[in-house]
Amino acid sequence: MAIICVDAGTTVIKAVGYDATGAETAVARRATTVSRPAPGHAEQDMHAVWDAVADAVREVAAELAPVDPVDPVDFVAVTAQGDGCWLVDRHGDPTGPAILWNDGRAAALIDAWTRSGLAATAFAVNGSSAASGLPHAVLTWLREHEPDRLERSAAMLTCGGWIFSRMTGELVADESDASAPFMDLRARAYSPGLLSAFGLEWAERLLPPIRSCHVAALTSDALGLPLGTPVVMAPYDIVSTALGAGAVLPGQACGILGTTLCTEVMVESPALDGEPTGITIAAPGGYLRAFPTFAGTEVVQWACRLLGLRDPAELGELALLGEPGAGGLAFLPYLSPAGERAPFSDPLARGALLGLSFEHGREQVARAVLEGLTMVIRDCLSATGAPPTELRVCGGGSASAAWLRLIADVTGLPVRRPADAEVGARGAYLVGLAATGGAASVAEAAGRHVRLRAAVEPDPGPHERYDRLFADFLTLRTTEANSWPLLAGMRSRA
């Protein structure tokens, strides 16, 4: 028995092989390129993404090749980055580059929808705040600027849907991908009312059928696997990662320290009458209340370049030389050109380093950067409305012991890392077992296959101080938000 799971992130494609016990036995990684051809744009070559997936799977398949050729790979499961707009024609071929989840070209539309109250009205149905990388914004922008591309398009996929279509020939959407922005969450179906509200009735023809934990047969010979091998469409990456971290029951929480900082908690039912912030995603056995930010570990990389550091580990070491509070230095980490979408939505949001003086050095700046990112994690946890008893963390940032210590002290929660190197792929593995009959449910599969490392416990002393600093952080953000429209005007005149 062998299983291969694909986790197609924004910047790295991973293929992971598992043996009969469920242990990771092979991992292949391929870097991918995000292009930014114009201010605010974030795109990928769809064929290049598929080629990277196929290449990674072939490498793992060759490593897993059993001695007995009658013992093939049991199934392939796919999870990938979510949102965005991956348009294909009636033959399933791209009609242009993929427009990604962190694209900001439609920021003005989001601002208008927010100010008019339309975004809040939609939240009461789909449970998701508006963001410029969501399909309703991208499609509206394309109709004005690239109508010919829409005419040539027959279906709007996400990254996972695109990969699944290349593997199986089917144009479908997992219910997690379909959740925002057009789903009626209670019905788990597309809402004609939402399409109408955004003036997108014309786009209904582009929406693929919704499926849940869907299985189809492999029809592509590009993977080095037998045709007919089962292919499982798992939920998109932030959902699969939560599942892979063992957050499968209501109240269990996960924090992804990756390209996005995504703080998320499983819930039994969608809360659609609260503050229109974050997103709510249909997931196996319930819903995931998630707060994926536009800026995560890219902020860490930016800080490394700014301070002349080799890597994030060196940033963490430098930060530890500073005291809690960074000597009165505060950092707002809203560096994405698309603004911010969680735990608040404002396409004009921008970052700031506040309180800077000659008394501050590199260690205070490093500490302020990590503290600012960690304040965002606490802010998102507060917004879930369902405070957990522990936080499971994963993603590239979870390798930083300094950051895990800060997260524990700032949130006041025990912080635990899964033992798996590739947690999103593990989530796809769990879904695949449930979808193909290898487990009674995802939760049952998680109980057998998810293992956690020892917890990083919060220190009561620093936590008490961070309680006060968190309140200060929120006050500073509110004050700085008054300057964001002015700064936007300055950018437009530059």
C-alpha positions as a Python dict, from the first residue, in 0.01 Angstrom:
ca = {
    (1, 'M'): (0, 0, 0),
    (2, 'A'): (122, 351, -86),
    (3, 'I'): (-48, 690, -106),
    (4, 'I'): (64, 1015, -269),
    (5, 'C'): (-71, 1353, -160),
    (6, 'V'): (-12, 1686, -333),
    (7, 'D'): (-10, 2019, -152),
    (8, 'A'): (19, 2295, -412),
    (9, 'G'): (104, 2611, -224),
    (10, 'T'): (151, 2957, -367),
    (11, 'T'): (531, 2938, -384),
    (12, 'V'): (611, 2567, -333),
    (13, 'I'): (451, 2249, -468),
    (14, 'K'): (490, 1945, -243),
    (15, 'A'): (423, 1580, -320),
    (16, 'V'): (436, 1344, -22),
    (17, 'G'): (444, 966, -25),
    (18, 'Y'): (307, 754, 260),
    (19, 'D'): (364, 386, 333),
    (20, 'A'): (119, 127, 463),
    (21, 'T'): (151, 258, 821),
    (22, 'G'): (75, 615, 717),
    (23, 'A'): (431, 736, 772),
    (24, 'E'): (585, 999, 546),
    (25, 'T'): (845, 817, 339),
    (26, 'A'): (914, 1048, 46),
    (27, 'V'): (880, 1422, -18),
    (28, 'A'): (944, 1614, -339),
    (29, 'R'): (929, 1992, -360),
    (30, 'R'): (916, 2224, -658),
    (31, 'A'): (934, 2601, -640),
    (32, 'T'): (682, 2804, -835),
    (33, 'T'): (691, 3165, -947),
    (34, 'V'): (442, 3440, -866),
    (35, 'S'): (460, 3717, -1125),
    (36, 'R'): (356, 4076, -1059),
    (37, 'P'): (327, 4231, -1406),
    (38, 'A'): (155, 4546, -1280),
    (39, 'P'): (104, 4715, -941),
    (40, 'G'): (-125, 4502, -724),
    (41, 'H'): (-125, 4206, -964),
    (42, 'A'): (-30, 3852, -853),
    (43, 'E'): (-40, 3581, -1118),
    (44, 'Q'): (91, 3235, -1202),
    (45, 'D'): (141, 3043, -1523),
    (46, 'M'): (-113, 2761, -1495),
    (47, 'H'): (83, 2520, -1713),
    (48, 'A'): (396, 2582, -1505),
    (49, 'V'): (204, 2494, -1188),
    (50, 'W'): (76, 2172, -1343),
    (51, 'D'): (423, 2079, -1472),
    (52, 'A'): (563, 2129, -1121),
    (53, 'V'): (293, 1905, -973),
    (54, 'A'): (346, 1631, -1230),
    (55, 'D'): (724, 1643, -1186),
    (56, 'A'): (698, 1621, -806),
    (57, 'V'): (450, 1332, -819),
    (58, 'R'): (671, 1141, -1066),
    (59, 'E'): (967, 1177, -831),
    (60, 'V'): (770, 1045, -534),
    (61, 'A'): (609, 766, -739),
    (62, 'A'): (954, 649, -849),
    (63, 'E'): (1077, 647, -489),
    (64, 'L'): (769, 458, -371),
    (65, 'A'): (778, 208, -659),
    (66, 'P'): (702, -123, -486),
    (67, 'V'): (908, -431, -543),
    (68, 'D'): (585, -610, -629),
    (69, 'P'): (435, -433, -935),
    (70, 'V'): (86, -560, -851),
    (71, 'D'): (82, -334, -541),
    (72, 'P'): (9, 9, -696),
    (73, 'V'): (-48, 348, -535),
    (74, 'D'): (-387, 329, -361),
    (75, 'F'): (-485, 687, -440),
    (76, 'V'): (-361, 1039, -504),
    (77, 'A'): (-515, 1325, -303),
    (78, 'V'): (-486, 1693, -394),
    (79, 'T'): (-503, 2009, -185),
    (80, 'A'): (-390, 2352, -303),
    (81, 'Q'): (-398, 2726, -247),
    (82, 'G'): (-753, 2863, -245),
    (83, 'D'): (-950, 3156, -386),
    (84, 'G'): (-824, 3337, -694),
    (85, 'C'): (-951, 3283, -1047),
    (86, 'W'): (-811, 3006, -1271),
    (87, 'L'): (-1007, 3034, -1595),
    (88, 'V'): (-1016, 2759, -1858),
    (89, 'D'): (-1187, 2716, -2195),
    (90, 'R'): (-1424, 2439, -2300),
    (91, 'H'): (-1125, 2212, -2364),
    (92, 'G'): (-994, 2270, -2011),
    (93, 'D'): (-702, 2485, -2128),
    (94, 'P'): (-609, 2815, -1961),
    (95, 'T'): (-736, 3136, -2118),
    (96, 'G'): (-463, 3336, -1943),
    (97, 'P'): (-255, 3333, -1626),
    (98, 'A'): (-411, 3240, -1293),
    (99, 'I'): (-509, 3543, -1086),
    (100, 'L'): (-419, 3459, -727),
    (101, 'W'): (-580, 3494, -386),
    (102, 'N'): (-346, 3780, -294),
    (103, 'D'): (-406, 3982, -610),
    (104, 'G'): (-498, 4342, -538),
    (105, 'R'): (-608, 4480, -876),
    (106, 'A'): (-973, 4489, -767),
    (107, 'A'): (-909, 4666, -435),
    (108, 'A'): (-1119, 4967, -536),
    (109, 'L'): (-1419, 4738, -594),
    (110, 'I'): (-1385, 4589, -247),
    (111, 'D'): (-1364, 4937, -97),
    (112, 'A'): (-1683, 5038, -279),
    (113, 'W'): (-1869, 4721, -179),
    (114, 'T'): (-1762, 4767, 182),
    (115, 'R'): (-1867, 5130, 197),
    (116, 'S'): (-2204, 5063, 31),
    (117, 'G'): (-2287, 4781, 276),
    (118, 'L'): (-2301, 4518, 0),
    (119, 'A'): (-2011, 4324, 151),
    (120, 'A'): (-2188, 4303, 488),
    (121, 'T'): (-2512, 4192, 320),
    (122, 'A'): (-2327, 3913, 139),
    (123, 'F'): (-2157, 3803, 461),
    (124, 'A'): (-2499, 3716, 607),
    (125, 'V'): (-2526, 3449, 335),
    (126, 'N'): (-2171, 3335, 258),
    (127, 'G'): (-1999, 3405, 593),
    (128, 'S'): (-1696, 3558, 420),
    (129, 'S'): (-1567, 3913, 414),
    (130, 'A'): (-1493, 4061, 73),
    (131, 'A'): (-1136, 4051, -58),
    (132, 'S'): (-980, 4154, -386),
    (133, 'G'): (-852, 3803, -464),
    (134, 'L'): (-1197, 3645, -448),
    (135, 'P'): (-1375, 3553, -774),
    (136, 'H'): (-1653, 3812, -755),
    (137, 'A'): (-1398, 4094, -750),
    (138, 'V'): (-1168, 3940, -1011),
    (139, 'L'): (-1454, 3860, -1251),
    (140, 'T'): (-1597, 4210, -1220),
    (141, 'W'): (-1252, 4355, -1295),
    (142, 'L'): (-1202, 4124, -1593),
    (143, 'R'): (-1537, 4216, -1744),
    (144, 'E'): (-1425, 4578, -1756),
    (145, 'H'): (-1061, 4527, -1855),
    (146, 'E'): (-1039, 4188, -2034),
    (147, 'P'): (-1390, 4097, -2160),
    (148, 'D'): (-1249, 3890, -2446),
    (149, 'R'): (-1085, 3655, -2194),
    (150, 'L'): (-1419, 3595, -2027),
    (151, 'E'): (-1579, 3522, -2364),
    (152, 'R'): (-1316, 3253, -2425),
    (153, 'S'): (-1361, 3100, -2078),
    (154, 'A'): (-1594, 2814, -1996),
    (155, 'A'): (-1517, 2747, -1630),
    (156, 'M'): (-1365, 2924, -1332),
    (157, 'L'): (-1149, 2691, -1124),
    (158, 'T'): (-918, 2731, -827),
    (159, 'C'): (-566, 2590, -811),
    (160, 'G'): (-690, 2259, -668),
    (161, 'G'): (-963, 2239, -930),
    (162, 'W'): (-709, 2308, -1205),
    (163, 'I'): (-478, 2029, -1087),
    (164, 'F'): (-771, 1790, -1043),
    (165, 'S'): (-890, 1870, -1396),
    (166, 'R'): (-546, 1795, -1539),
    (167, 'M'): (-542, 1462, -1356),
    (168, 'T'): (-897, 1348, -1427),
    (169, 'G'): (-1050, 1564, -1701),
    (170, 'E'): (-1330, 1678, -1467),
    (171, 'L'): (-1414, 2046, -1413),
    (172, 'V'): (-1551, 2056, -1056),
    (173, 'A'): (-1506, 2253, -733),
    (174, 'D'): (-1461, 2118, -383),
    (175, 'E'): (-1717, 2273, -148),
    (176, 'S'): (-1437, 2445, 42),
    (177, 'D'): (-1327, 2626, -275),
    (178, 'A'): (-1688, 2707, -363),
    (179, 'S'): (-1765, 2853, -20),
    (180, 'A'): (-1656, 3209, -103),
    (181, 'P'): (-1799, 3423, -240),
    (182, 'F'): (-2105, 3265, -405),
    (183, 'M'): (-2219, 2990, -164),
    (184, 'D'): (-2522, 2995, 61),
    (185, 'L'): (-2344, 2830, 351),
    (186, 'R'): (-2655, 2688, 513),
    (187, 'A'): (-2763, 2524, 187),
    (188, 'R'): (-2406, 2442, 78),
    (189, 'A'): (-2502, 2549, -274),
    (190, 'Y'): (-2445, 2848, -500),
    (191, 'S'): (-2674, 3141, -423),
    (192, 'P'): (-2845, 3306, -722),
    (193, 'G'): (-2919, 3598, -489),
    (194, 'L'): (-2547, 3660, -429),
    (195, 'L'): (-2469, 3646, -800),
    (196, 'S'): (-2745, 3901, -860),
    (197, 'A'): (-2634, 4126, -575),
    (198, 'F'): (-2289, 4162, -731),
    (199, 'G'): (-2424, 4198, -1085),
    (200, 'L'): (-2271, 3867, -1183),
    (201, 'E'): (-2569, 3671, -1314),
    (202, 'W'): (-2374, 3641, -1638),
    (203, 'A'): (-2097, 3452, -1455),
    (204, 'E'): (-2316, 3162, -1342),
    (205, 'R'): (-2213, 2964, -1650),
    (206, 'L'): (-1853, 2971, -1525),
    (207, 'L'): (-1924, 2810, -1186),
    (208, 'P'): (-1827, 2440, -1178),
    (209, 'P'): (-2042, 2178, -1001),
    (210, 'I'): (-1978, 2155, -626),
    (211, 'R'): (-1844, 1830, -485),
    (212, 'S'): (-1739, 1711, -139),
    (213, 'C'): (-1439, 1479, -96),
    (214, 'H'): (-1485, 1382, -459),
    (215, 'V'): (-1310, 1082, -614),
    (216, 'A'): (-1243, 1033, -986),
    (217, 'A'): (-1016, 814, -1198),
    (218, 'L'): (-674, 928, -1319),
    (219, 'T'): (-677, 991, -1695),
    (220, 'S'): (-339, 1164, -1732),
    (221, 'D'): (-21, 974, -1810),
    (222, 'A'): (195, 1263, -1685),
    (223, 'L'): (227, 1134, -1327),
    (224, 'G'): (398, 803, -1388),
    (225, 'L'): (102, 620, -1230),
    (226, 'P'): (-142, 366, -1377),
    (227, 'L'): (-446, 516, -1547),
    (228, 'G'): (-756, 461, -1336),
    (229, 'T'): (-576, 527, -1007),
    (230, 'P'): (-829, 700, -775),
    (231, 'V'): (-776, 1077, -738),
    (232, 'V'): (-931, 1252, -437),
    (233, 'M'): (-1014, 1623, -440),
    (234, 'A'): (-943, 1730, -83),
    (235, 'P'): (-1045, 2068, 65),
    (236, 'Y'): (-819, 2358, -16),
    (237, 'D'): (-500, 2413, 176),
    (238, 'I'): (-606, 2603, 487),
    (239, 'V'): (-881, 2346, 553),
    (240, 'S'): (-661, 2046, 479),
    (241, 'T'): (-390, 2194, 701),
    (242, 'A'): (-630, 2234, 993),
    (243, 'L'): (-736, 1871, 947),
    (244, 'G'): (-375, 1759, 917),
    (245, 'A'): (-296, 1934, 1245),
    (246, 'G'): (-577, 1738, 1409),
    (247, 'A'): (-824, 2027, 1430),
    (248, 'V'): (-1120, 1815, 1325),
    (249, 'L'): (-1373, 1876, 1604),
    (250, 'P'): (-1557, 2195, 1707),
    (251, 'G'): (-1336, 2420, 1920),
    (252, 'Q'): (-1005, 2284, 1796),
    (253, 'A'): (-779, 2554, 1650),
    (254, 'C'): (-487, 2577, 1410),
    (255, 'G'): (-251, 2857, 1310),
    (256, 'I'): (-71, 2844, 976),
    (257, 'L'): (251, 3046, 977),
    (258, 'G'): (296, 3065, 603),
    (259, 'T'): (253, 3305, 312),
    (260, 'T'): (-71, 3385, 488),
    (261, 'L'): (-103, 3390, 865),
    (262, 'C'): (-420, 3187, 891),
    (263, 'T'): (-575, 3144, 1234),
    (264, 'E'): (-872, 2908, 1224),
    (265, 'V'): (-1110, 2710, 1443),
    (266, 'M'): (-1357, 2433, 1363),
    (267, 'V'): (-1723, 2512, 1438),
    (268, 'E'): (-2047, 2316, 1415),
    (269, 'S'): (-2247, 2575, 1223),
    (270, 'P'): (-2178, 2903, 1044),
    (271, 'A'): (-2223, 3226, 1241),
    (272, 'L'): (-2364, 3463, 980),
    (273, 'D'): (-2504, 3739, 1198),
    (274, 'G'): (-2180, 3867, 1352),
    (275, 'E'): (-1916, 4116, 1245),
    (276, 'P'): (-1847, 4067, 872),
    (277, 'T'): (-1487, 3958, 908),
    (278, 'G'): (-1286, 3650, 820),
    (279, 'I'): (-1421, 3362, 615),
    (280, 'T'): (-1632, 3056, 686),
    (281, 'I'): (-1566, 2743, 483),
    (282, 'A'): (-1770, 2429, 435),
    (283, 'A'): (-1552, 2144, 562),
    (284, 'P'): (-1590, 1773, 632),
    (285, 'G'): (-1807, 1735, 942),
    (286, 'G'): (-1876, 2107, 991),
    (287, 'Y'): (-1732, 2446, 907),
    (288, 'L'): (-1398, 2617, 945),
    (289, 'R'): (-1400, 2974, 1075),
    (290, 'A'): (-1078, 3115, 934),
    (291, 'F'): (-888, 3443, 930),
    (292, 'P'): (-628, 3428, 651),
    (293, 'T'): (-427, 3748, 634),
    (294, 'F'): (-274, 3891, 319),
    (295, 'A'): (72, 3914, 479),
    (296, 'G'): (251, 3639, 670),
    (297, 'T'): (602, 3500, 635),
    (298, 'E'): (665, 3740, 347),
    (299, 'V'): (687, 4002, 623),
    (300, 'V'): (959, 3798, 791),
    (301, 'Q'): (1149, 3772, 462),
    (302, 'W'): (1108, 4147, 408),
    (303, 'A'): (1249, 4213, 756),
    (304, 'C'): (1547, 3987, 685),
    (305, 'R'): (1627, 4186, 372),
    (306, 'L'): (1578, 4514, 556),
    (307, 'L'): (1811, 4415, 839),
    (308, 'G'): (2066, 4232, 625),
    (309, 'L'): (1998, 3891, 784),
    (310, 'R'): (2060, 3556, 620),
    (311, 'D'): (1734, 3383, 710),
    (312, 'P'): (1431, 3385, 944),
    (313, 'A'): (1623, 3187, 1208),
    (314, 'E'): (1870, 3474, 1237),
    (315, 'L'): (1578, 3718, 1269),
    (316, 'G'): (1442, 3513, 1560),
    (317, 'E'): (1780, 3507, 1734),
    (318, 'L'): (1811, 3883, 1693),
    (319, 'A'): (1457, 3937, 1824),
    (320, 'L'): (1536, 3744, 2142),
    (321, 'L'): (1801, 4005, 2225),
    (322, 'G'): (1523, 4260, 2266),
    (323, 'E'): (1284, 4283, 2559),
    (324, 'P'): (906, 4230, 2538),
    (325, 'G'): (757, 4545, 2392),
    (326, 'A'): (1067, 4613, 2178),
    (327, 'G'): (1160, 4921, 2375),
    (328, 'G'): (836, 5099, 2292),
    (329, 'L'): (852, 5014, 1922),
    (330, 'A'): (531, 4890, 1759),
    (331, 'F'): (492, 4733, 1416),
    (332, 'L'): (172, 4706, 1210),
    (333, 'P'): (247, 4422, 964),
    (334, 'Y'): (-2, 4513, 689),
    (335, 'L'): (250, 4512, 404),
    (336, 'S'): (43, 4357, 126),
    (337, 'P'): (-45, 4587, -167),
    (338, 'A'): (-394, 4434, -142),
    (339, 'G'): (-440, 4579, 209),
    (340, 'E'): (-578, 4339, 469),
    (341, 'R'): (-870, 4097, 489),
    (342, 'A'): (-843, 3944, 837),
    (343, 'P'): (-946, 3998, 1105),
    (344, 'F'): (-1071, 4318, 940),
    (345, 'S'): (-1117, 4404, 574),
    (346, 'D'): (-959, 4720, 436),
    (347, 'P'): (-792, 4729, 93),
    (348, 'L'): (-621, 5055, 192),
    (349, 'A'): (-448, 4911, 502),
    (350, 'R'): (-73, 4962, 515),
    (351, 'G'): (207, 4874, 756),
    (352, 'A'): (387, 5106, 995),
    (353, 'L'): (682, 5107, 1233),
    (354, 'L'): (575, 5336, 1517),
    (355, 'G'): (774, 5496, 1798),
    (356, 'L'): (1111, 5476, 1623),
    (357, 'S'): (1398, 5679, 1769),
    (358, 'F'): (1778, 5682, 1786),
    (359, 'E'): (1745, 5460, 2094),
    (360, 'H'): (1629, 5164, 1884),
    (361, 'G'): (1858, 4915, 1716),
    (362, 'R'): (1826, 4612, 1493),
    (363, 'E'): (1721, 4384, 1778),
    (364, 'Q'): (1425, 4607, 1868),
    (365, 'V'): (1316, 4624, 1505),
    (366, 'A'): (1341, 4243, 1475),
    (367, 'R'): (1144, 4198, 1797),
    (368, 'A'): (879, 4449, 1690),
    (369, 'V'): (828, 4268, 1357),
    (370, 'L'): (769, 3929, 1521),
    (371, 'E'): (555, 4084, 1795),
    (372, 'G'): (342, 4265, 1537),
    (373, 'L'): (278, 3944, 1344),
    (374, 'T'): (196, 3764, 1669),
    (375, 'M'): (-47, 4038, 1774),
    (376, 'V'): (-231, 3967, 1449),
    (377, 'I'): (-257, 3600, 1544),
    (378, 'R'): (-407, 3694, 1881),
    (379, 'D'): (-639, 3943, 1709),
    (380, 'C'): (-764, 3669, 1479),
    (381, 'L'): (-811, 3425, 1768),
    (382, 'S'): (-1023, 3684, 1947),
    (383, 'A'): (-1233, 3732, 1633),
    (384, 'T'): (-1321, 3362, 1610),
    (385, 'G'): (-1553, 3402, 1909),
    (386, 'A'): (-1458, 3051, 2021),
    (387, 'P'): (-1134, 3074, 2221),
    (388, 'P'): (-958, 2735, 2222),
    (389, 'T'): (-756, 2574, 2501),
    (390, 'E'): (-450, 2524, 2280),
    (391, 'L'): (-320, 2632, 1940),
    (392, 'R'): (-170, 2390, 1692),
    (393, 'V'): (73, 2562, 1455),
    (394, 'C'): (237, 2463, 1129),
    (395, 'G'): (383, 2618, 817),
    (396, 'G'): (735, 2742, 753),
    (397, 'G'): (726, 2991, 1040),
    (398, 'S'): (663, 2715, 1294),
    (399, 'A'): (1029, 2613, 1262),
    (400, 'S'): (1121, 2926, 1460),
    (401, 'A'): (1148, 2847, 1831),
    (402, 'A'): (1160, 3220, 1903),
    (403, 'W'): (832, 3280, 1725),
    (404, 'L'): (659, 2985, 1895),
    (405, 'R'): (768, 3125, 2232),
    (406, 'L'): (621, 3465, 2139),
    (407, 'I'): (295, 3308, 2021),
    (408, 'A'): (255, 3120, 2351),
    (409, 'D'): (333, 3432, 2559),
    (410, 'V'): (115, 3669, 2353),
    (411, 'T'): (-189, 3438, 2327),
    (412, 'G'): (-157, 3272, 2666),
    (413, 'L'): (-215, 2933, 2501),
    (414, 'P'): (-3, 2617, 2486),
    (415, 'V'): (140, 2597, 2133),
    (416, 'R'): (191, 2256, 1971),
    (417, 'R'): (343, 2152, 1639),
    (418, 'P'): (233, 1841, 1448),
    (419, 'A'): (505, 1581, 1401),
    (420, 'D'): (448, 1570, 1024),
    (421, 'A'): (672, 1782, 804),
    (422, 'E'): (389, 1844, 555),
    (423, 'V'): (69, 1907, 745),
    (424, 'G'): (-148, 2011, 449),
    (425, 'A'): (-60, 1689, 269),
    (426, 'R'): (-145, 1497, 586),
    (427, 'G'): (-489, 1657, 584),
    (428, 'A'): (-538, 1549, 222),
    (429, 'Y'): (-428, 1201, 327),
    (430, 'L'): (-695, 1189, 600),
    (431, 'V'): (-966, 1307, 359),
    (432, 'G'): (-848, 1053, 104),
    (433, 'L'): (-878, 769, 354),
    (434, 'A'): (-1233, 871, 441),
    (435, 'A'): (-1330, 923, 76),
    (436, 'T'): (-1198, 586, -41),
    (437, 'G'): (-1324, 377, 251),
    (438, 'G'): (-997, 351, 441),
    (439, 'A'): (-1148, 525, 745),
    (440, 'A'): (-1499, 580, 878),
    (441, 'S'): (-1449, 958, 893),
    (442, 'V'): (-1182, 1224, 878),
    (443, 'A'): (-1193, 1253, 1258),
    (444, 'E'): (-1137, 878, 1297),
    (445, 'A'): (-846, 894, 1051),
    (446, 'A'): (-696, 1189, 1243),
    (447, 'G'): (-714, 994, 1567),
    (448, 'R'): (-498, 723, 1411),
    (449, 'H'): (-249, 934, 1215),
    (450, 'V'): (-199, 1280, 1368),
    (451, 'R'): (83, 1311, 1620),
    (452, 'L'): (182, 1629, 1807),
    (453, 'R'): (512, 1748, 1955),
    (454, 'A'): (547, 1867, 2314),
    (455, 'A'): (373, 2197, 2391),
    (456, 'V'): (542, 2534, 2431),
    (457, 'E'): (372, 2666, 2746),
    (458, 'P'): (309, 3040, 2798),
    (459, 'D'): (513, 3226, 3059),
    (460, 'P'): (271, 3409, 3296),
    (461, 'G'): (499, 3711, 3339),
    (462, 'P'): (543, 3807, 2972),
    (463, 'H'): (182, 3710, 2900),
    (464, 'E'): (54, 3966, 3151),
    (465, 'R'): (265, 4234, 2985),
    (466, 'Y'): (148, 4129, 2639),
    (467, 'D'): (-213, 4164, 2752),
    (468, 'R'): (-147, 4536, 2793),
    (469, 'L'): (58, 4560, 2475),
    (470, 'F'): (-218, 4392, 2274),
    (471, 'A'): (-464, 4661, 2381),
    (472, 'D'): (-204, 4921, 2277),
    (473, 'F'): (-162, 4749, 1940),
    (474, 'L'): (-535, 4774, 1867),
    (475, 'T'): (-542, 5140, 1968),
    (476, 'L'): (-246, 5222, 1744),
    (477, 'R'): (-405, 5042, 1449),
    (478, 'T'): (-730, 5234, 1491),
    (479, 'T'): (-537, 5560, 1498),
    (480, 'E'): (-321, 5473, 1198),
    (481, 'A'): (-625, 5362, 994),
    (482, 'N'): (-724, 5728, 969),
    (483, 'S'): (-414, 5787, 755),
    (484, 'W'): (-471, 5500, 510),
    (485, 'P'): (-702, 5691, 267),
    (486, 'L'): (-452, 5980, 263),
    (487, 'L'): (-166, 5742, 186),
    (488, 'A'): (-373, 5582, -91),
    (489, 'G'): (-416, 5922, -247),
    (490, 'M'): (-44, 5985, -227),
    (491, 'R'): (23, 5652, -405),
    (492, 'S'): (-222, 5738, -682),
    (493, 'R'): (-34, 6063, -749),
    (494, 'A'): (311, 5908, -737),
}
